[in-house]
Amino acid sequence: MRNDPLANIAQELQEADSVLIFPHILMDGDAMGSAAALCKALRGMGKDAYIVIEDKIPDYLMFLDRGYTVDIEHIGAADIGDIDVSICVDCGEKTRFPKRAELFYHGETKICIDHHVSSVGIGDYNYIDPEAAATGEIIFDLLVELGVDIDQEMAESLFAAITTDTGNFQYSNTTAHTHEIVIALYDCGLNSNKVSVALYENESFAKMQLHSKLIESAQMFADGEGVLAVCTQKMLKETGTLMEDTEGVVSSLRSIHGVQVAAFIKEQPDGSVKVSLRSKERGDVAAISQRHGGGGHVRAAGFNLEGVSLEETVALVIDEVTACL
């Protein structure tokens, strides 16, 4: 798919009076950070801008929401009036914001900004760059195109987006451009320590107990090159935690010596399962995910399954990962 120039997207935003921003469900740092920076910038330009959500913002990301979000349960397409621009960030399929899809298409102009290789683009204007380490990088370039004076708050939102999607600049998606952007963010007043403390050093004891339980129950396979852990609803009840508290588990699994692919299976309240996959140096986990209706990057991807037991999912994932290795 050919990308539209960022200059054209910037022009659409400059001419808009009202803009709704749609991050994906189960928001991560890139989705929330990108959306927050863009929303603050648009409001500074005099736009009526909001981030529309349909699920709870994870606790560790709450510091990024400074009155920008509105829950879809509190509004409807008929209530919100005319929408000049709807823009989805860090996602490129309506399945990534199912309860908000109708509202997204209510926008006169639809824009899609993402960096996932599996995204197809659903906007009138699309900018999908799989080479970008994070959608936050694209949003930074867009704000420059808009002529926005990036302030400390925007800088810290963009830093949160980039640091989380690059594994604190450790993942292979980190590029020279990534670091160039962060240098520019420091010039805009970035306090990286404040953001890092909020993101990485603000864990509850219950969450740490859950992580310990998950790591302890993990199983190795594929001659030690694969590792898999499962989080059940029972585990969450036993530790008094929420599924959002599993954030970071799959990365910890991948960090194990000798492991090339880590898999993390999460049992959802409705009985469906969510599979997260991460690879280190070998293993195309995006290809695995796409075969099962999901997507993502070569090194980070995932998919959902319905009507399949946990035991069947474990067997499926082990077979898929072993084959890809």
Backbone torsions as a table, in degrees:
resi	resn	phi	psi	omega
1	MET	NA	133.3	178.7
2	ARG	-80.3	131.2	177.7
3	ASN	-77.5	145.1	170.3
4	ASP	-80.9	145.9	179.5
5	PRO	-60.8	142.2	176.8
6	LEU	-59.4	-28.9	178.7
7	ALA	-62.6	-37.8	178.5
8	ASN	-69.3	-39.5	177.6
9	ILE	-65.4	-41.9	178.4
10	ALA	-60.7	-39.9	-179.9
11	GLN	-63.7	-40.8	177.7
12	GLU	-60.9	-41.1	179.3
13	LEU	-70.2	-37.8	179.0
14	GLN	-63.7	-35.0	-177.2
15	GLU	-84.5	-11.5	-176.9
16	ALA	-81.8	148.8	171.1
17	ASP	-99.9	-34.7	-178.7
18	SER	-125.1	133.9	-178.2
19	VAL	-136.9	130.2	172.7
20	LEU	-112.1	135.1	-176.0
21	ILE	-111.3	133.3	-173.8
22	PHE	-122.6	94.7	170.8
23	PRO	-78.1	165.6	-178.3
24	HIS	-75.7	162.6	175.7
25	ILE	-63.9	161.3	-177.9
26	LEU	51.8	56.5	-173.7
27	MET	-55.2	138.2	171.2
28	ASP	-108.8	-175.5	-176.9
29	GLY	-63.0	-35.2	-179.5
30	ASP	-67.9	-45.3	-179.1
31	ALA	-63.0	-49.8	-176.9
32	MET	-71.8	-41.2	-179.5
33	GLY	-65.1	-42.7	178.6
34	SER	-64.0	-45.2	-178.9
35	ALA	-64.2	-42.5	-178.1
36	ALA	-65.2	-43.6	179.4
37	ALA	-63.2	-43.4	-179.9
38	LEU	-65.6	-42.6	-179.3
39	CYS	-62.6	-44.6	179.1
40	LYS	-62.2	-41.5	-180.0
41	ALA	-63.7	-44.1	-178.8
42	LEU	-65.8	-39.7	177.1
43	ARG	-64.6	-36.0	177.3
44	GLY	-65.7	-22.6	177.2
45	MET	-88.4	2.8	178.9
46	GLY	89.3	12.9	-179.5
47	LYS	-86.3	152.5	172.9
48	ASP	-88.8	93.8	-170.8
49	ALA	-120.8	139.1	177.1
50	TYR	-143.3	153.3	171.1
51	ILE	-99.1	121.6	-180.0
52	VAL	-96.6	127.7	-178.9
53	ILE	-123.7	164.3	177.0
54	GLU	-132.3	-0.8	175.5
55	ASP	-141.9	171.5	-174.3
56	LYS	-68.7	137.2	172.5
57	ILE	-71.0	128.6	177.6
58	PRO	-55.5	144.7	-176.3
59	ASP	-54.2	-39.4	-174.8
60	TYR	-71.6	-9.8	178.4
61	LEU	-108.8	-1.4	-176.0
62	MET	-59.4	-27.6	-177.8
63	PHE	-66.1	-15.5	-179.8
64	LEU	-83.3	-17.7	-178.2
65	ASP	-93.3	106.8	178.8
66	ARG	-110.8	58.4	-180.0
67	GLY	79.7	23.5	-176.6
68	TYR	-93.8	-23.4	-169.6
69	THR	-96.0	151.2	172.6
70	VAL	-138.6	135.1	-177.6
71	ASP	-82.0	137.0	-179.0
72	ILE	-58.1	-26.8	180.0
73	GLU	-65.9	-19.8	-176.8
74	HIS	-97.1	-4.9	-179.6
75	ILE	-138.7	166.2	173.5
76	GLY	-142.6	165.7	-178.8
77	ALA	-57.8	-35.1	-178.2
78	ALA	-74.9	-27.5	-176.1
79	ASP	-81.1	-29.7	-169.9
80	ILE	-87.1	-13.3	178.0
81	GLY	81.5	-158.5	-178.3
82	ASP	-70.9	140.1	176.1
83	ILE	-120.6	116.2	-180.0
84	ASP	-69.7	-46.4	-177.5
85	VAL	-136.0	131.6	166.9
86	SER	-109.1	130.9	-177.5
87	ILE	-133.5	120.9	176.3
88	CYS	-95.6	137.2	-177.6
89	VAL	-123.6	137.8	179.3
90	ASP	65.8	24.3	175.7
91	CYS	-160.9	153.3	-177.7
92	GLY	-137.9	19.3	175.7
93	GLU	-138.7	144.7	-178.5
94	LYS	-67.3	-18.2	176.8
95	THR	-67.0	-14.1	-179.9
96	ARG	-87.1	-4.9	171.7
97	PHE	-148.0	61.9	-168.9
98	PRO	-59.4	-39.8	-177.5
99	LYS	-76.6	-13.4	-177.7
100	ARG	-110.0	0.6	-174.0
101	ALA	-59.3	-42.3	-179.6
102	GLU	-61.2	-42.3	179.5
103	LEU	-66.9	-38.5	177.8
104	PHE	-56.8	-46.8	-178.0
105	TYR	-74.8	-6.9	175.1
106	HIS	-73.5	-17.6	179.7
107	GLY	-68.4	141.5	179.4
108	GLU	-63.7	-39.8	175.5
109	THR	-122.8	131.8	179.6
110	LYS	-108.9	133.4	-179.9
111	ILE	-127.1	140.8	177.9
112	CYS	-125.1	124.3	176.7
113	ILE	-125.9	122.6	-174.2
114	ASP	-158.6	170.7	176.6
115	HIS	-134.4	12.3	178.7
116	HIS	-84.4	131.7	-176.5
117	VAL	-64.7	-23.5	-177.5
118	SER	-85.8	-6.7	-177.9
119	SER	-69.6	139.3	-178.6
120	VAL	-100.5	-19.0	-178.6
121	GLY	83.6	120.0	-175.1
122	ILE	-124.6	13.7	-176.4
123	GLY	-103.8	169.9	168.1
124	ASP	-69.3	-29.7	174.0
125	TYR	-125.8	132.6	-178.0
126	ASN	-131.4	138.1	172.2
127	TYR	-137.1	100.4	-178.0
128	ILE	-121.6	116.1	-176.3
129	ASP	-124.9	95.4	179.9
130	PRO	-63.6	-14.9	178.4
131	GLU	-80.6	-16.3	178.0
132	ALA	-73.2	134.4	-178.9
133	ALA	-67.3	-28.1	-178.6
134	ALA	-153.8	154.0	173.7
135	THR	-61.7	-28.5	177.1
136	GLY	-56.3	-31.6	176.7
137	GLU	-65.2	-42.4	-179.7
138	ILE	-67.2	-41.0	178.6
139	ILE	-62.2	-39.6	175.8
140	PHE	-57.2	-50.0	180.0
141	ASP	-61.5	-36.0	178.7
142	LEU	-67.1	-41.1	179.1
143	LEU	-64.4	-36.9	175.4
144	VAL	-63.3	-42.8	178.9
145	GLU	-62.5	-34.5	179.4
146	LEU	-76.2	-11.3	-178.0
147	GLY	76.1	23.3	-178.4
148	VAL	-76.2	136.7	171.0
149	ASP	-83.1	102.9	-176.2
150	ILE	-70.4	121.8	-179.5
151	ASP	-95.7	-177.5	-176.4
152	GLN	-61.0	-41.9	-179.0
153	GLU	-62.3	-46.9	178.0
154	MET	-62.5	-40.6	179.9
155	ALA	-61.1	-41.5	-178.3
156	GLU	-72.8	-32.6	174.5
157	SER	-65.8	-43.3	179.1
158	LEU	-67.7	-36.8	176.8
159	PHE	-63.6	-41.3	177.2
160	ALA	-60.1	-41.8	178.7
161	ALA	-60.9	-45.4	-173.4
162	ILE	-77.5	-43.1	-176.9
163	THR	-65.8	-35.7	-178.7
164	THR	-72.4	-38.6	-177.5
165	ASP	-81.2	-10.6	175.7
166	THR	-105.5	7.5	-177.2
167	GLY	60.7	46.0	-176.6
168	ASN	57.4	42.4	175.0
169	PHE	69.9	23.9	178.7
170	GLN	-100.7	-22.8	-174.2
171	TYR	-75.8	160.8	-176.8
172	SER	-68.7	-12.7	178.7
173	ASN	-78.2	-9.8	179.4
174	THR	-68.3	130.1	-177.5
175	THR	-126.6	176.8	175.2
176	ALA	-61.4	-38.3	179.4
177	HIS	-63.2	-34.7	176.4
178	THR	-56.9	-49.2	-178.6
179	HIS	-69.3	-34.8	177.8
180	GLU	-62.6	-39.5	178.2
181	ILE	-64.9	-44.3	-178.9
182	VAL	-63.4	-39.0	175.4
183	ILE	-57.4	-44.7	179.1
184	ALA	-63.8	-36.0	179.2
185	LEU	-66.4	-35.5	174.9
186	TYR	-61.2	-38.9	178.3
187	ASP	-66.2	-19.1	178.9
188	CYS	-93.3	6.2	176.3
189	GLY	102.7	10.6	-178.7
190	LEU	-54.0	129.8	169.4
191	ASN	-109.0	89.2	-173.4
192	SER	-66.1	-31.8	179.7
193	ASN	-64.5	-42.3	179.5
194	LYS	-60.9	-44.1	-179.9
195	VAL	-67.2	-42.9	-178.1
196	SER	-64.9	-38.4	177.0
197	VAL	-63.0	-43.9	179.6
198	ALA	-63.2	-37.5	-176.3
199	LEU	-81.5	-41.9	-167.4
200	TYR	-115.0	-12.2	-174.9
201	GLU	-129.3	46.4	-176.3
202	ASN	-141.3	39.7	-174.4
203	GLU	-88.6	145.9	173.7
204	SER	-81.9	155.4	178.2
205	PHE	-63.5	-36.2	179.3
206	ALA	-62.2	-40.4	178.3
207	LYS	-63.3	-40.9	179.4
208	MET	-65.5	-36.0	176.2
209	GLN	-65.1	-40.1	177.6
210	LEU	-63.1	-46.3	179.3
211	HIS	-59.8	-40.6	178.0
212	SER	-61.0	-43.6	179.4
213	LYS	-63.2	-41.1	-178.5
214	LEU	-68.3	-44.3	179.1
215	ILE	-64.3	-40.5	-179.2
216	GLU	-63.2	-33.0	-176.7
217	SER	-91.6	-0.6	-177.7
218	ALA	-65.5	152.2	178.7
219	GLN	-123.0	139.9	177.4
220	MET	-93.9	150.9	176.5
221	PHE	-155.5	-179.1	-179.5
222	ALA	54.1	48.6	178.6
223	ASP	55.9	35.9	176.5
224	GLY	84.5	1.9	179.1
225	GLU	-91.4	-9.9	177.0
226	GLY	-123.3	147.2	176.4
227	VAL	-142.5	145.2	-175.6
228	LEU	-142.2	138.9	175.1
229	ALA	-133.4	153.1	-178.5
230	VAL	-127.0	132.5	173.7
231	CYS	-110.1	119.9	179.2
232	THR	-100.9	164.0	175.1
233	GLN	-63.2	-31.8	178.1
234	LYS	-62.3	-40.8	178.3
235	MET	-61.3	-41.1	-179.7
236	LEU	-64.2	-41.2	179.2
237	LYS	-65.6	-41.0	-178.5
238	GLU	-63.9	-33.1	-177.3
239	THR	-101.1	-5.4	-179.1
240	GLY	66.5	38.5	-177.2
241	THR	-119.6	175.3	176.7
242	LEU	-115.7	162.9	-179.1
243	MET	-60.5	-30.1	178.1
244	GLU	-61.9	-21.1	179.4
245	ASP	-74.2	-5.6	176.2
246	THR	-83.1	-3.0	179.4
247	GLU	-51.6	128.0	178.0
248	GLY	98.1	-13.7	-177.5
249	VAL	-62.8	-46.8	-175.6
250	VAL	-64.5	-32.6	176.8
251	SER	-69.3	-37.4	176.2
252	SER	-63.5	-39.9	178.2
253	LEU	-63.6	-42.2	-179.8
254	ARG	-64.0	-27.0	-176.7
255	SER	-74.2	-8.4	-179.6
256	ILE	-64.3	137.3	-179.1
257	HIS	-56.9	129.7	177.2
258	GLY	90.0	-17.5	-178.6
259	VAL	-75.7	133.7	174.4
260	GLN	-105.8	-34.4	179.9
261	VAL	-133.0	129.3	176.5
262	ALA	-113.2	139.3	179.2
263	ALA	-125.5	138.8	178.7
264	PHE	-132.3	121.7	-176.5
265	ILE	-109.5	127.9	-177.9
266	LYS	-118.5	122.5	176.7
267	GLU	-80.1	123.5	-178.8
268	GLN	-89.0	158.5	-178.7
269	PRO	-57.3	-29.4	-178.6
270	ASP	-86.7	4.6	178.5
271	GLY	94.2	-12.4	176.2
272	SER	-75.0	169.6	-179.6
273	VAL	-128.5	147.2	176.5
274	LYS	-117.1	129.9	-177.9
275	VAL	-113.2	124.7	175.0
276	SER	-111.4	133.7	-178.0
277	LEU	-125.6	138.7	176.1
278	ARG	-136.3	137.1	176.6
279	SER	-120.6	155.5	-174.9
280	LYS	-95.5	-70.3	179.5
281	GLU	-124.9	-22.9	179.1
282	ARG	-130.2	151.8	177.5
283	GLY	104.9	112.6	179.0
284	ASP	-89.8	93.0	-177.1
285	VAL	-77.1	-18.0	175.2
286	ALA	-66.6	-38.9	179.7
287	ALA	-64.1	-41.3	177.1
288	ILE	-60.7	-48.1	-176.1
289	SER	-63.9	-40.3	-178.8
290	GLN	-64.9	-31.4	177.9
291	ARG	-65.8	-19.6	-178.0
292	HIS	-117.6	26.2	173.0
293	GLY	84.3	9.1	179.6
294	GLY	-106.7	-153.7	179.9
295	GLY	-180.0	-168.1	-179.2
296	GLY	138.8	-145.0	-179.0
297	HIS	-108.6	167.6	177.0
298	VAL	-57.7	-37.2	-176.8
299	ARG	-100.2	-8.3	-179.6
300	ALA	-152.6	117.0	-177.2
301	ALA	-155.8	178.1	-179.7
302	GLY	-170.8	168.6	178.2
303	PHE	-156.9	163.9	178.9
304	ASN	-115.6	149.3	177.0
305	LEU	-131.7	140.8	175.6
306	GLU	-122.9	147.0	178.7
307	GLY	72.2	19.3	179.6
308	VAL	-125.0	132.7	-178.0
309	SER	-72.9	164.8	176.3
310	LEU	-61.1	-41.9	-179.0
311	GLU	-62.1	-42.7	178.9
312	GLU	-66.5	-37.1	179.2
313	THR	-66.0	-43.8	178.3
314	VAL	-57.9	-46.9	-179.5
315	ALA	-62.9	-41.6	179.0
316	LEU	-61.5	-47.8	-177.5
317	VAL	-64.8	-43.2	179.0
318	ILE	-60.4	-44.3	178.8
319	ASP	-62.4	-45.6	-177.9
320	GLU	-64.8	-45.9	-178.0
321	VAL	-67.9	-42.0	178.2
322	THR	-59.7	-41.9	179.6
323	ALA	-65.0	-39.6	-177.5
324	CYS	-72.5	-21.1	177.9
325	LEU	-89.4	NA	NA
